[in-house]
Amino acid sequence: MDPNDQITLVRQLADNAGGAKGPRAATWLLVQHGGLVPELIRTGIITALPNSGTSYISWKAAADHCTTSFPGSAADAPRALDATDSELAILKLACTLTGYHAVDLYRLGWLDDRNRALATYAFAWATGGREYAHGLGLLTGLCDGCSWQPPYCACPQPEAPSSAPVRTPGLTVRSAS
Ligand SMILES: [Zn+2]
């Protein structure tokens, strides 16, 4: 996808998440994970129309897919996601934040440092609000005003990201030490 289309897509997804904390945090989490978005588009969970309309996430479709993509799912399941255990754990947490099924906390223990920080941030966002999550200091490089990093941040006058070293563009996990 063209980088400009990617930016538009993410901003449309963020806008269409609405005002509730859960969907906003879940949308942020799916995008920040990174690797999931193309697969979510392929399977129709994300409708991506950055140039000709708007883009949005079907949380019902996401819940159906992530439930049936786990081992032991029904044979007549929707098209299975081609996703790693980490990606499925992130998707399942995102669905949980939107109210579609109960969280499998055991699988969350499989996440690596980066995805654990993303998941914790999103959970804190959904439970305590975005400013609460941001204030925990789990991640640096995010806009103080919206929690998206450049270029996804669309704040009129975005706060300058903090100057900590980054692992991915504009985003890094704070050391646990
Ligand atoms: Zn911002």
Residues whose N, C-alpha, C, O or C-beta is under 5 A from the ligand:
A	BS01	ZN	C143 G145 C146 S147 W148 C153 A154 C155 P158
